[in-house]
Amino acid sequence: MRFSAIGLDHRHIYHMVGGLLEAGADCAGFDPATSDPRVLAGFRERFPQLREAPAEALLDDPTVDLVVCSGIPSERAGLAVRAMRAGKDVMVDKPGVTTFEQLAEVERVVAETGRIFSVCFSERFIVPATIVAGKLIADGAIGRVVQTVGLGPHRLNPAIRPDWFFDKRYFGGILTDIASHQIDQFLHFTGSQDAEIVASGTGHFGLADLPDFEDFGEILLRSDRANGFIRVDWFTADGLPTWGDGRLTILGTEGTIELRKYVDIAGRPGTDHVFLVDKAGTRHIDASGEPLTYFRDLIADIADRSETAATQQHMFTVCRLALHAQDRAVRLPVRGSDAK
């Protein structure tokens, strides 16, 4: 399988390209156009063997099967449509779309062309701990899953962010963007085909010079199988040795699984910590050595026209629910002595 990379505006492009190369795919080239020269410099440093080519040449290349994109979020759907109409499958960074109109167009073009539109939900697809958790659930370790609590804190690092990062017109809002990860995990781990956004909210509690930037968001959602709560924010303190303390708690009728994906605060070193509580007791599982499956599954799906990495409907449902959560979100008031 050959792929090309177009849209080097976010650092997620590193693991998207790196994961495909590690899974055995061949890169036909990348378009160096970017809104953030630091991302491009990092890409060239990580992948010095890859050749540069303009986007149109890569889209016209008949040997390219897949186009990978981590462009400005509001531009990803447009590129995906161009690529699919050029006969390519697509893998985009999250959020795959930023408006309902974009989602409708992508769905229409997928139906017309039969191409694959895959969103790389990295907080599940490139986290070994989530694979181990899925196996435990499939083995019945915690009984029937009845709720997930997904936390997605991030470090803001405003000095290194491009201007579009703070403009909702370009990234779609905090729930459209970050919370799509947690919606994906809710559907996956509860076995839900769809869900209802019961309530959602966004707020700004941080930097005074960014009054319109959403730095906090929450969602309450429910399916016919389970319930879920999501909190996302941009308040990771500088003292944490990684970009965010992403956690997922999965409640079952016979036990609980907690994932501490990126750090175990003041505890064990490394990443991908799985904590299991069941009728036999408690235990810690080091999941860091668990092989990732998304990239090789996607390569197989491209060859076989199958849906082993994720179903197409799942991708669309996550996008739609994130858009609904954003669209219906109430503005959360600032509380406390400094509130105005």
C-alpha positions as CSV (number, residue, x, y, z in Angstrom):
1,M,0.0,0.0,0.0
2,R,1.3,3.4,-1.0
3,F,0.3,6.6,0.7
4,S,1.0,10.4,0.6
5,A,0.8,13.0,3.3
6,I,-0.9,16.3,2.5
7,G,-1.7,18.8,5.3
8,L,1.3,19.2,7.7
9,D,-0.3,21.6,10.1
10,H,-0.5,19.6,13.3
11,R,2.1,17.3,15.0
12,H,-0.3,14.4,14.9
13,I,1.0,13.9,11.3
14,Y,4.1,12.4,12.9
15,H,2.4,9.3,14.4
16,M,0.0,9.0,11.5
17,V,2.9,8.7,9.0
18,G,5.1,6.8,11.4
19,G,2.4,4.3,12.2
20,L,1.8,3.5,8.5
21,L,5.5,3.2,7.8
22,E,6.0,0.8,10.7
23,A,3.0,-1.2,9.5
24,G,4.8,-1.7,6.2
25,A,3.3,0.9,3.9
26,D,5.3,2.9,1.4
27,C,5.2,6.7,1.3
28,A,5.1,8.2,-2.1
29,G,5.8,11.7,-0.8
30,F,4.5,14.7,1.2
31,D,3.4,18.2,0.4
32,P,5.5,20.6,2.4
33,A,2.8,23.3,2.5
34,T,2.0,24.2,6.1
35,S,0.7,26.9,8.4
36,D,3.3,26.0,11.0
37,P,6.9,25.8,9.9
38,R,7.8,24.1,13.2
39,V,5.6,21.1,12.3
40,L,7.3,20.9,8.9
41,A,10.8,21.1,10.4
42,G,9.9,18.3,12.8
43,F,8.5,16.2,10.0
44,R,11.7,16.5,7.9
45,E,13.8,15.6,11.0
46,R,11.8,12.5,11.7
47,F,11.4,11.3,8.1
48,P,14.5,12.6,6.1
49,Q,14.1,9.7,3.6
50,L,10.7,11.0,2.3
51,R,10.5,13.1,-0.8
52,E,8.6,16.3,-1.2
53,A,6.0,16.9,-3.9
54,P,3.1,19.3,-4.5
55,A,-0.4,18.2,-3.4
56,E,-1.8,18.1,-6.9
57,A,1.0,15.7,-8.1
58,L,0.3,13.4,-5.1
59,L,-3.4,13.5,-5.8
60,D,-2.9,12.7,-9.4
61,D,-0.4,9.8,-8.7
62,P,-2.2,6.6,-9.7
63,T,0.1,4.5,-7.4
64,V,-1.1,6.3,-4.3
65,D,-3.9,4.3,-2.4
66,L,-4.3,6.5,0.7
67,V,-4.0,10.2,1.5
68,V,-3.1,11.1,5.0
69,C,-4.0,14.6,6.3
70,S,-3.4,16.6,9.5
71,G,-4.2,20.0,8.0
72,I,-6.0,22.9,9.5
73,P,-9.2,21.2,10.9
74,S,-11.7,23.2,8.8
75,E,-9.8,22.2,5.6
76,R,-9.6,18.4,6.2
77,A,-13.0,17.5,4.8
78,G,-12.4,19.5,1.6
79,L,-9.1,17.7,1.0
80,A,-10.7,14.3,1.8
81,V,-13.4,14.9,-0.8
82,R,-10.8,15.8,-3.4
83,A,-8.8,12.8,-2.6
84,M,-11.7,10.4,-2.6
85,R,-12.9,11.8,-6.0
86,A,-9.3,11.1,-7.2
87,G,-9.7,7.5,-6.3
88,K,-7.9,7.5,-3.0
89,D,-8.9,6.4,0.5
90,V,-8.4,8.9,3.3
91,M,-7.1,9.0,6.8
92,V,-7.5,12.4,8.6
93,D,-6.5,13.6,12.0
94,K,-9.4,14.4,14.3
95,P,-11.7,16.3,14.0
96,G,-12.4,14.8,10.6
97,V,-15.0,17.6,10.0
98,T,-15.9,20.9,11.7
99,T,-19.4,21.5,10.4
100,F,-22.6,19.5,9.7
101,E,-22.3,20.6,6.1
102,Q,-18.8,19.1,5.8
103,L,-20.1,15.8,7.3
104,A,-23.0,15.6,4.9
105,E,-20.6,16.2,1.9
106,V,-18.1,13.6,3.1
107,E,-20.9,11.0,3.7
108,R,-22.3,11.7,0.2
109,V,-18.8,11.3,-1.5
110,V,-18.1,8.1,0.4
111,A,-21.4,6.7,-0.9
112,E,-20.7,7.9,-4.4
113,T,-17.1,6.6,-4.6
114,G,-16.9,3.7,-2.2
115,R,-13.7,5.2,-0.7
116,I,-12.7,4.8,3.0
117,F,-12.9,7.9,5.2
118,S,-11.0,7.1,8.4
119,V,-10.4,9.4,11.3
120,C,-7.3,8.6,13.3
121,F,-8.6,8.8,16.9
122,S,-5.1,8.6,18.4
123,E,-6.2,8.5,22.0
124,R,-7.5,5.0,21.2
125,F,-5.7,3.8,18.1
126,I,-2.1,4.6,19.2
127,V,-2.5,3.8,22.9
128,P,-1.7,0.2,23.7
129,A,-3.6,0.4,27.0
130,T,-6.9,0.7,25.1
131,I,-6.2,-2.5,23.2
132,V,-5.6,-4.4,26.5
133,A,-8.8,-2.9,28.0
134,G,-10.7,-4.1,25.0
135,K,-9.4,-7.6,25.4
136,L,-10.3,-7.6,29.1
137,I,-13.8,-6.5,28.3
138,A,-14.2,-9.1,25.6
139,D,-13.1,-11.8,28.1
140,G,-15.8,-10.7,30.5
141,A,-13.3,-9.4,33.1
142,I,-15.7,-6.7,34.4
143,G,-19.1,-8.0,33.2
144,R,-21.3,-5.8,31.1
145,V,-20.1,-2.3,30.6
146,V,-22.6,0.3,32.0
147,Q,-20.6,3.6,32.0
148,T,-17.4,5.3,30.8
149,V,-15.8,8.4,32.2
150,G,-13.3,9.9,29.8
151,L,-11.0,12.7,30.8
152,G,-8.9,14.5,28.1
153,P,-6.8,17.3,29.7
154,H,-4.2,19.0,27.5
155,R,-1.4,21.5,27.9
156,L,-2.1,24.7,26.1
157,N,1.4,25.9,25.2
158,P,0.0,29.1,23.6
159,A,3.5,30.4,22.5
160,I,3.9,27.5,20.0
161,R,0.4,27.4,18.6
162,P,-0.5,28.9,15.2
163,D,-3.2,31.5,15.0
164,W,-5.9,29.2,13.7
165,F,-5.6,27.1,16.8
166,F,-7.4,29.8,18.8
167,D,-10.1,30.5,16.2
168,K,-13.2,28.4,16.5
169,R,-14.0,28.9,12.8
170,Y,-10.9,26.8,12.0
171,F,-10.9,24.1,14.7
172,G,-14.6,23.7,15.4
173,G,-14.7,24.2,19.2
174,I,-13.3,22.1,22.0
175,L,-16.1,19.5,21.9
176,T,-15.9,19.0,18.1
177,D,-12.1,18.7,18.4
178,I,-10.8,17.1,21.6
179,A,-14.0,15.4,22.8
180,S,-14.3,13.4,19.6
181,H,-11.7,11.1,21.2
182,Q,-13.8,10.4,24.2
183,I,-17.0,9.9,22.1
184,D,-15.1,7.4,20.0
185,Q,-14.1,5.5,23.1
186,F,-17.6,5.6,24.7
187,L,-19.1,4.0,21.6
188,H,-16.2,1.4,21.2
189,F,-16.0,0.2,24.8
190,T,-19.8,0.1,25.4
191,G,-20.5,-1.6,22.1
192,S,-23.0,1.2,21.2
193,Q,-23.9,2.0,17.6
194,D,-25.2,5.4,18.4
195,A,-25.9,7.7,21.4
196,E,-27.8,10.8,22.6
197,I,-26.1,14.0,23.8
198,V,-28.1,14.6,27.0
199,A,-26.2,17.7,28.0
200,S,-23.1,19.6,27.1
201,G,-21.3,22.8,28.0
202,T,-18.2,24.8,27.2
203,G,-16.4,27.6,29.0
204,H,-13.4,29.8,29.3
205,F,-11.7,30.0,32.7
206,G,-8.1,30.6,31.8
207,L,-6.0,33.2,30.0
208,A,-7.6,36.7,30.0
209,D,-6.1,37.6,26.6
210,L,-8.1,34.7,25.0
211,P,-11.6,35.4,26.2
212,D,-13.3,33.6,23.3
213,F,-11.2,30.5,23.4
214,E,-13.0,27.4,24.9
215,D,-10.6,25.9,27.4
216,F,-13.1,23.6,29.1
217,G,-15.9,21.3,27.9
218,E,-18.1,18.6,29.3
219,I,-20.6,16.1,27.8
220,L,-23.2,13.8,29.3
221,L,-24.2,11.1,26.8
222,R,-26.4,8.0,26.8
223,S,-27.0,5.0,24.5
224,D,-29.3,2.1,24.6
225,R,-26.5,0.1,26.3
226,A,-24.6,2.5,28.6
227,N,-24.0,6.0,30.0
228,G,-21.0,8.2,29.6
229,F,-19.4,11.4,31.0
230,I,-16.7,13.4,29.2
231,R,-14.5,16.2,30.4
232,V,-11.9,17.9,28.2
233,D,-9.7,21.0,29.0
234,W,-6.6,22.9,28.3
235,F,-5.4,23.2,31.9
236,T,-2.5,20.6,32.2
237,A,0.1,22.2,34.5
238,D,3.7,22.6,33.4
239,G,4.8,20.2,36.2
240,L,3.3,17.2,34.5
241,P,6.0,15.4,32.5
242,T,3.8,14.9,29.5
243,W,1.1,16.8,27.5
244,G,-1.9,15.6,29.5
245,D,-3.0,13.0,32.1
246,G,-5.5,11.3,29.8
247,R,-7.7,8.8,31.7
248,L,-10.6,6.5,31.0
249,T,-12.6,4.7,33.6
250,I,-14.8,1.8,32.4
251,L,-17.5,0.6,34.9
252,G,-18.8,-2.9,34.5
253,T,-21.4,-4.9,36.5
254,E,-18.5,-7.0,37.9
255,G,-15.6,-4.7,38.1
256,T,-13.8,-1.6,36.9
257,I,-11.0,-0.8,34.5
258,E,-9.0,2.5,34.7
259,L,-6.6,3.5,32.0
260,R,-3.9,6.0,32.8
261,K,-2.6,6.3,29.3
262,Y,0.3,8.7,29.4
263,V,1.5,9.0,33.0
264,D,0.8,7.4,36.5
265,I,1.1,10.5,38.7
266,A,3.8,10.0,41.4
267,G,3.6,6.3,40.7
268,R,5.1,3.8,38.2
269,P,7.2,5.2,35.4
270,G,6.3,5.0,31.7
271,T,2.9,5.0,29.9
272,D,-0.1,2.7,29.3
273,H,-1.0,1.7,32.8
274,V,-4.2,-0.4,33.2
275,F,-5.7,-0.9,36.6
276,L,-8.3,-3.7,37.0
277,V,-10.6,-4.3,39.9
278,D,-12.7,-7.5,39.8
279,K,-14.0,-10.1,42.1
280,A,-10.6,-11.6,42.6
281,G,-8.9,-8.4,43.8
282,T,-6.9,-5.5,42.2
283,R,-4.0,-5.6,39.8
284,H,-1.9,-3.4,37.6
285,I,-1.1,-4.3,34.0
286,D,1.8,-2.8,32.1
287,A,0.2,-2.5,28.6
288,S,3.1,-0.6,27.0
289,G,4.3,-3.6,25.0
290,E,0.9,-4.4,23.4
291,P,1.2,-4.1,19.6
292,L,-0.9,-1.5,17.9
293,T,-3.4,-2.7,15.3
294,Y,-5.1,0.3,13.7
295,F,-2.5,1.0,11.0
296,R,-2.1,-2.6,9.8
297,D,-5.9,-3.1,10.0
298,L,-6.4,0.0,7.8
299,I,-3.9,-1.2,5.3
300,A,-5.8,-4.5,5.2
301,D,-9.1,-2.7,4.8
302,I,-7.7,-0.8,1.8
303,A,-6.7,-4.0,0.1
304,D,-9.8,-6.0,1.0
305,R,-12.4,-3.2,1.1
306,S,-13.3,-4.4,4.6
307,E,-13.9,-2.6,8.0
308,T,-11.6,-4.1,10.5
309,A,-9.9,-0.9,11.8
310,A,-13.4,0.6,12.4
311,T,-16.6,0.7,10.5
312,Q,-17.4,3.7,8.3
313,Q,-20.6,4.3,10.2
314,H,-18.7,4.5,13.5
315,M,-16.5,7.3,12.0
316,F,-19.6,9.2,10.9
317,T,-21.4,8.7,14.2
318,V,-18.5,10.0,16.2
319,C,-18.2,13.1,14.0
320,R,-22.0,13.7,14.2
321,L,-22.2,13.3,18.0
322,A,-19.2,15.7,18.5
323,L,-20.9,18.3,16.3
324,H,-24.2,17.9,18.1
325,A,-22.5,18.3,21.5
326,Q,-20.7,21.5,20.3
327,D,-23.9,22.9,18.7
328,R,-26.0,22.3,21.8
329,A,-23.5,23.3,24.4
330,V,-24.4,25.9,27.0
331,R,-21.9,28.5,28.0
332,L,-20.7,27.7,31.4
333,P,-20.4,30.7,33.7
334,V,-17.2,31.7,35.5
335,R,-17.6,31.3,39.2
336,G,-15.7,32.5,42.2
337,S,-14.3,35.8,43.4
338,D,-12.9,36.8,40.0
339,A,-16.1,36.1,38.1
340,K,-17.5,39.1,36.1
